[in-house]
Amino acid sequence: MKILIPVDFSKNSEKALQFALKLFPENELDIVLVHVVELVYDFASQAALALDSMHKDAEKLIKNLKAKYQDDRIHIEGKVKEGTPSITLARLAEEEEASLIVMGTKGASGVKKVLVGSTATNLIKESTIPVLLVPEEAKSEGVNRLILALEFADHEENLVDWVYHFSNTWTVKPEILHVQTALGFREQILALGFEQYIQEKFPSQPTKIHLIESSKVNEGIEDFLNQEENIMLVMCHSHHGIWDQLWGKSKSIEMAYHSKVPLLIMV
């Protein structure tokens, strides 16, 4: 399996690497460490001098990480690129045929601040493969539950298939979270039908389904996560209802994640 991991000079980019290795403890992994140099200089001479220094510093960083983590199971290669980080990373992930991008995020106090105004936001928009965000305060140890937040919508079929396929090699097992914003017979039928669908399609993987009643999706997720531990949240970028609330003016979502829950975005 090939994983692309952006690295800079922060501890959290190394933490993203550690998290990826712990997520796949028994797999042979091809890790591509990438540092993107984004120049903002006005004068060509300054840019040339800065570029040379940045390349050397990045190459040294990657060399040190490779020496620290590479072994018989883990093959690590490094690349230093120039350009806009989100576009460069998304393009390189396609060229390398990576299965996953794992990216550390820093200085956040919730999903909203992790994503808004950051490279992560644009990477999610540009990427054609799943992106796993590892917040600064996320635990590298102990994550053993994978929570899929689903709307029971048509576009989620590929999301479910992808997660269950890779869960066979992960140290975490999938669970389903659905927030019921409208109580009624239709919602009950949808929940029962989805449970039967999972049981028939993935009979070897017993799945716990959490049905949460809440007038707002983001508040339902918040209530759930406040009561749970050792989890990683999975959401689909096509979840218009959920994402509209995440990007909205409400501050309550910031309390839900506390910068500690890794977030896998399916694109």
N, C-alpha and C positions, 0 to 999 in steps of 0.2 A: 504494500500500500504506500502511495506517495502523498506526503503532506507538505504543504508550503507554509512556512512560518516567517512573517516579517520580523526583523530584529533591529533594535536600535541600541542605545547605550543605557537603557533603563533596566532595572532588575525585573520589571514585569514582562519584558519580551523574553527573557530567559525563563521566567515562570510559565509562559505559554508553551515553551519547548518542554519543560518538565511535565506539564499537564498532559500534553499530547503523548508523551512516552508512557505515562501512567495509565492513560486511557486504553492503550493498546500494548499491554505488558508482554504478550506472547507472540505478537506478530513481527515478521521481518518488515522493517520500515525503511523507506527512502525519504529522508528529510531534506528539504531544500530551504536553507536559510537565506533570506533575501534582505539586503539593506538598500533602500532607495534613497538616492541623493537628489534632493530637490533644491536647485540653486535659485537664489533670489537676488543675485548681484546685478548691478547695472552696468558695470564695466567689464569688458572681456578679460582684461589682465587680472583683475581681482577674481573673476570666475575661474580662470585657469589655475591660479594658485590654490584657491579654495578647493577646487575639484580634486586636485592631486592629493591634498591633505586628507580630504574626506574619504577618498578611495582607500588610502593607506590605513586610516583608522578603522574603517569598516572591515577591510580584509583581516586586520589583526584581531578584531572582535570575533569574526567568524572562525578564524583559525583557533582561537582559544576555546570557543564553544565546541568546535569539532573535537578537539583534543580531550575535552572534559566528558563528552557524552557518546562519542562513537564507539561501537564495539562490534562483535561478530553479528549481532542481530540488527543493529542500527547503522545504516549507511547515511552519512551526512555530506552534502555538498553545499558550497556557498556561492552566492552571486551578488555582485554589486551593480545596481542599475541606476540610471539617471532618468528623471521624469516626474510626472505627477504620481504620488504614491498609489492612490486607488486604481488608476488606470493601468499603471505599470504592473501592479500585483495581480490584477484580474487577468491581464493579457498573459503574463508569465504562467499563471496557474493553468490556463488553457494550453499554452505551448508545452508545458511539462506534463500535461494530462494528469494533474493532481486530483485526488479524490476529496480533499478537504483543505481549507485554509484555517489555521489556528492563529489568532491574533490577540496579544495582550492589550488591555486598555487600562488607562491610568487616570488618577485624579478625578474619579467619578463618584457620585453619590446616588446612583440609580441608573436604570436602563436609559432613561431619557438623556442624562448627562454623559453616559458612556457613548451614546450614539450621536446625539445632536452636535453639529459643529466639529466633528472629528473625521479622521481618515476612515474610521469604521463605517460611518454613514455612507460615504461615497463608495467604499468598497462593496458594501451590500448592494448598492444600486448597480454597480458595474459587473459584479461577479456572476458567473454562470454555474458555480459550484458552491456547496454549503460553506458557510463561514461560522467558525466557533470563536466567540468572544470570551476571553478570560479576564474578568475584572481584577483590579489590583488586590483586593482583599479576598478573592476566591481561594478556597482551600484546594491544595493539590492532592491531599490525601482524603480518603473517606467518601468521595462521591460515588455512590452505587445505585442511584435511581435516575432514570431518564424520563422526564415528564413532558409528554407531547400535549401542547395546548391546541385543541382542535375545535373547529366550528361544525364538523360533519358536512363539509362542502365537497363538491366534485373535484376541485383542484387539489385536494389533500391526499388523493390516492397515491401519487408518486412519493409524497412525503412519508406516508406510512410505510410503503414498500422499502424505501431507502433506509429508514431508521431500523426496521426489523431485520433487514439484510445485514446491516453492519453491527447490530446488537449481538449477533452471534460471535463476534470477535471482540466486543467491548467488555469492560469490567462492569458495565452498568446494564440494567434491564429496563425495558420500556414500560411506562404506565401512561394511561390516557387521562387528560383533564379536559372537561367540557363545562363551560359556564352557561347555565340556563338563565337567560335574561327574561324569558316569558314562560310562565308555568302553564301547562296545558297538555292535552292529549297528544298533540303533534310532537311536542318535545319528548314526551315519554316514549313514543313509538320510535323516534329517531335514535334515542339512546339505546333502546332494546335491540333495534336493528343493527346498530353499529357493534354492539357487544357480540352479537351472533356472527357478524361478518369477521371480526377479529378471531373468534374461536374457530371458525371454519378455515380461514386462510392461514392462520399460524397456530395450528393445534399443539405444536411442541413448545410453545412459549406462552404459558399462562399469563394473562395480562389483567392488572387491576385497573378498573375504570372509576375515576372520581367525578361525580356529578355535583357541581356547586351551584347553588341558587343565589343569584345576585342581579340587581337591576343594571349593573354595569360590568362589562367583561373585565376591565382592568382591576376593579375593586374585588371581583371574585378571585382573580389570580393572586392579588395581594393577600387576601384572607387565607388562601390555601398555603402560600409560601411562608407566611408568618407562623404557620403551625408545623411545617415540615423541615427536615434537615437532610443533608448529604444528597442534594439533588442538582441536576442540570436541566434547564428549561429549553424546550425546543419549540420554535414558532416558525410559521411560514411567512415569507415576505409578501405573499399574496393575500394575507389575512387583512383585508381592508378594514373590517370592523374593529379588530384588535388594534391594528396600527394607527387608525384614525384617533383612537383614544390615547395611545401611547404618545403620539405627537401633539396631542391637544394641550389645552391650558391647564388641565388638572395636575396638581402636584402630588396627588395620592400615590401615583405609580412609583414615585421616587422612594417611598417608604417600603414598597413591596420587595425590592431586590437588595437593598442595603449594600450594593456593590459586591456582594459575596456569591451570587449565583451565576455560574457560567451559562452563557446563552448561545445556543446553536440556531443560526438563522438558515432556513432552507430557502433557496432562491429558484 
